[in-house]
Amino acid sequence: MKAILVGAIYDSMDHDINISMNELNDLAFACEIEVEHVVIQRLSKISPKYYIGKGKVQEIKKQLEDIDIVIFNEELTPLQVKNLTDELDKPISDRSDLILRIFESRAKTKEAKLQVKIARNQYLLPRLAGMKEELYSQQGGSGFRGSGEKQIELDRRVIHRQLLRYHQQLQDIVKQRQTQRQLRKRHQHKVICLVGYTNSGKSSLLNYFTNKKVFQQDMLFASLQTASRRVMIKKHEVIMSDTVGFIHQLPHHLIQAFRSTLEEVKEADLLLHVVDSSSPYCDMQIETTNQVLEALGVKETPVIYVYNKIDKDKYAFLNPKNPCVFVSVKEHICLDELEEMIFHTLFKDYEYIELYIPYSEGFVYSHLKTLYEMIEEEYLKDGIYVSLYIDVKEKHHYLKYQYQRIN
């Protein structure tokens, strides 16, 4: 499939056109669409009728030989889609539609598929009038509705019913996820969430820490569902969760659809903000991710900025945000330093302690075992020796069992 990409520069725009068009090209590539031409027009403001000017539409019309689709850099209104389709007589797409296509092809879990269906229907609903215009215009005279109007109302009711059903199914999955989070809290498992721009290396980092691999590939939106794994950080078991990557100009209804997945971020004890240090736009990518996190209400959670891909050697002039660490997940560079930072951030309120628990009070040992990871355990004559890092707020409960070494 071959395409023309169309963008506009206008007075009130809030994004860099070069960054945005490069991303649009990457989105098209991820959809297996070959870009033949790129058209950019400078305007004082966006045309409500065509997005771009009428003259530019006619210029594009002359370039449509062997072109299958025309893709616009921003989300088009239903009226713009209809007018452009009428003028160009080609399928019209936009950034939101491309992202949805990628999500639809990549979603694997039931939850991700439901979220994509919700986002697609929310995108489709206001565009039905333009898509059904040829039917809608068939309405009859005064006093009754024609078949076209009945058809569009039927389509709307079908979509509304589907949205209701999808939301109910998604809510059941959300309840299961909430139960899992409560169990983690009960067992005092620390939770780390990997966040960041799409294709920054989050899934690769999770795979480094765990034996149960998640899908990773050098492409936009390789991961669409939260993958949570138990990992060991210096003999401490924690939960590490991958999340869907963010992108500039991410459509609002997509953020809303994936909100249940992103709720995991709000419950985290630590965020690892993974950054592609080789990208010339990494500052913008950091800002985009932080804006989405702020929109989710994530403000006080500790963050470590993980500047990945230093093996590409394009990070010399970065002005990094702190606390930070520069790593290469691919080449395993400085990952020990990252693990050290994670440990000291998560367990700064923990203290190393050695205990000797009599067998007669085995319930104390069993209770500790459910709360903490044991560093050492040894069954002795009259009791159990254990060493562990314990929350300083809980330490006073176990002082009477403190093990005294004899020099």
N, C-alpha and C positions, 0 to 999 in steps of 0.2 A: 504494500500500500504506500502511495506517494502523497506527500502533503506540502502545502504552503503554510508557513507560520506567519502570523500577523500580530504586530504589537503597535503600541501608540505611546508617544511622549507628550505629556500634557502638564499644565501648570500645577495642578493639585496632586499629582501622583506622589506616592510615598515609598517608591521602590526604585532601585537602579535598573534601568532598562537592559543593560548588558547582562547583569547577573540574571535577571528575570528571563530574558530570551534564551540564555544558555541553559537554564533549568528547563524551560519549555522544550528545547531541543532534546535534552536528556529524557524528559518524560515521554516524548514521541518515540525515542529510541527504545525505551523500556516497553512501549506498546508495539514494538516491531514495525514502526512507521518510518519510512525513509523521507527525510526532509529535502525537497528539491529547491525551494526558494524561501527567503526570509524577507518580509515586507514590514518596514517600520515607518509610521507617519507621525510628524510633529503637529500637534493640535493645541488650541487654547483650552479646549475642553472636549470630553468624550461626546460623540454624537449619540443622542438617545435613539436614533433611528437605525444606524448601521454600526455603531461603535467608532468606526473611522468615517472619513468624508466620502460623499457619493462618488467623487472623481477617482479616489483611490480604489473604491469598489470596482469601478469600471476598468481600472488598470489591472487589477487582480483577475478580472474576468478574461482578459486577453492572455493570461498565463496559465489557463486551466487545462490546456491540452496535456493528456497523460497524468493529470492530477486527480486523486481519488477523494481527498478531503481537505478542507480549509480549517486551520486550527488557530484560535485567537488566544492571546496571552492572558486575558482576564475573563472572569465569568460573565457571560453575556446574559442580557435580560431575555425573557420569552419573546418580546417584540423584535429585538435585534436578531434573534435566531430565525424568526419567521421571515423578516425582511431580507436578510442575507441569503437564506435558502431560496427565496423567490428570485432574487437578482442573479445569484451565481449558479443555481440549479445543481448544487453539489452538497453533499453532507457537510454540516457545520458543527465544529466541536470547539471546546474551550479548555482552559487549564483544569477546571473542576472535573469535566468529563474525562479527561485523560487520567487524572489521579484515580477517579472511580474505576476506570477500566483496569488500571494496574491493581487496585485493591481487589477487584472481582476475580482477577486471574491468580492472585497470590493467596487469597484467604483459604486457610486449610481447616481451622477448627470451627465448630458450630457457632461459637461466640463471634468470631471474626466474620463469618459468612452472614450472620444476622445483622451485625453492625453495618456491613457493606450494603445489604439489602435496604436497611433503613435509610442510609445516606443516599442511595440511588433513587429511592422513591421520593424522598424529600427534594431531591434535585429535579426529578421528573414532574412532580405535581404542578408547579406553576407554569410549566412549559407545554401542558396538554393542549391549551387553546391553539397555540401556533402549529402543533403537530396535527391537530384535527381540524384545521381551518377549512379544508375542502369539504368536510362533513358538516361542520358547524354552520357554514353558509347556506346549507340546504333547508334551514328552518322554514316553516310554513307561514301563512298570513296571520293576521290578528286573531287572537282567541285560542290558539293552540301552538304547541311546540312541534317543531319538525324533528326528523330522525337524527339530524346532526347534533342538535342540542341534547337530545336524549342520550346519544352515544357518549358525549363528553362528560355528562353528569354520571353516567354509568361507570366510565373509566375512573372518575374521581372517587366514587364510592368504593370501587374495587381497591384502589390504592389506599384509601383511608382504612379499610378493613384489614388489608395486609399490614399496614403500619401498626395498627392496634395489636394484631396477632404477634408480629415480630417483637414489639416492645414487651409484651407479656412473657414471651419465651426468653427474651434477654434478661428480664427481671428475675426469672427463676435461676439463671446462671449467676447473676449478680449476688443473689442470696447465698448460693453455694460458695462463691468467692469470699463473701463477708464471713461466713462460718470458718473458712480456712484461715482468714486473717485473725479471727478471734482465738483459734487454736494456737497460732503462732505466738500471739501475745501471752496466752496462758503458759506456754512453754518458754516464754521470754526469748524467743528467737529474734535476733536482730535482722532487719530487712534492708537490703541495699537495692536501689533501683538505678538502672542504667538509662539515662536520658540523653538526647542530643539530636542533631540534624540527621536526616536520612543518609545512609551510607557513610557514617563516620567511623564505624567499627564496633558498635555495641555488641552485636551477636558474636563477633570474633572474640571480644574480651570475655564474654560469658563462657564461651567454649574453652578458653584458656583455663578457667577456674574449675571446670567440671568435666567429668568423663561422659556425661550424657549430652551429646552435642545437639545444638539447635541449627537450623538452616542459616547459612551465611553465604553471601555472594556479593561481588562488586557491582551492585545495581541499586537503583532507588527503590525504597520500600521492600527490601527483601524480607523483613519481618513485619507482620501485621498483627500478631497476637502476642500477649504477654506470655513469656516463657519463664517459669520460676524454677530454680534449681537449688538444692542444698549444696553449699560449697564450704570448704574449710579455709579459714583465715587464721593462720598460726594456731592450729589445733582447736579453733573455735568454730562451731557450725553456725552458719548464717544462711539466710535465704537471699539469693541474688536473682533479680527479675529484669529481663529485657523488656523494652517497650517499643511501640511503633515510633518510627522516626518522624521528626517534624520537617516541614518545608515552608519556605516563605510563601505568603499568600495562600496558606492552607484554608480551604473553604470552611466557613463556620459550621455548616451542618455536618462536616466530617469530624470536626472536633467534638461536636455534640454526640454523634453516633458512637465515637470511641471513648466517651467520657467514662463509661463503666470500667473499661480496661485501664484508663489513666488514673482511676481512683487509687490504684495500687501505689502510685507515686505519692499521693497525699498521706499514705500510711507509713511511708519509708522512714527509717532512722538515718539514712544517708543517701545522697544522690551522687552518682558518678556521672558528671556531665562530660560525655565523650565528644571531643572536637577533632575534626580533620585538619591537622596543622598544615597540611600541604595545600589546602584550598586558599586561593587568593581572597576568598570571601568569608573567611572563618569568623571574623568579628561580627558580620551580619548574621551568620548562622547561629552564633552564641546568643545574639540579641533576640532572634526569632524564637529560639528554644525558651529563653527566659520569659518572653512575653506569653507564650503558651502556658508555662508553669504558673505565672502570675494569674492568668485567667482561670486556672484550676484552683487557685487559692493556696498555692504552695509558696510560702514566704520564709518560714523560719527553719526549714530543714537544712542541716549542714550539707555543704556541697564541696566536692573535690573536682577541679577541672582537669580532665585527663586529655592532654594534647597528644593524640595518636598520629601514627604514620610519619614519625621523625626519620624513618629510613629513607624517605623521599628527599630529605635534606632541603626542605623549603620553609623552615620555621625560624630562621635566624633573626628576622626583623619583627617578629611578633611581640606584642605588648600583652603578656599573659595576665589573666585574672588569677588571683590567689584565693585559697591555697591551690596549688597546681603541681602536676608532675608530667614530664615529657616522656612518652613511651612509644615503642613500636610493638603492637600485639603480634604482627606478622613475624618479626625477627626476635621476639621475646627480649626486647631491650627495656631495662629499668622497671620491669614488672614486679620485682622484689621490692623496689622502693615504693611502688603503688600499694602493694600489700601492707607494707609497714605503715603507710599513711592511713589506710583503711582501718587497721587495727587500733592505732592510737586515737583515731577519731571516734570509732564505735565504742571502744572499751576504755576511754579515758577515766571513767568513774569506776573502773574495776581494779581490784587489787589481788595480787598473788597471795595465796594462803595454802598452808599444809594442815591437814586435819587427821586426827586419829579417832575413829568412831567405833565404840564397842559393838560387838555383835548383838548384844542385848538391845541396842538402839538402832537396829538395822533400818528402821523406818526413816531415820534421819538421812542415812546414805541414799535410800531409794528416792527421797524427796529431792535431794541435791542432784541426783542423777537425771531427774526429769527437767531440772532448771538449767543446768550448766554442763559444759563439756569437760570431762575429766582429762587432765594432762597426764597424771600418773595414778595408778591404782595398784595396791598390793595387799593381799590377804595375809595378815600376820596371825600370831597365836591367839590373841584375845580380841582382835578388832581389825578394821580395814583402814589402811593408810591411803589418803587421797591428796592430790594437789590440783589446784584449779584457780582460775581467776574468778573472783566473786564480786558482785555489786557491793560497793562500800556501804550502801544503805542497809544491806542485809547482813553484813559481816558480824554485827554484835550478837546475832542469834546463835553463832557457832563458835564463839571465842572459847567456850569451855572445852571444845574438842581440839583446840589448836595444838598442833604437834610441836614439841620442843626437842630440837636436835641436841644431842650430847656430844660436845667436842672431845 
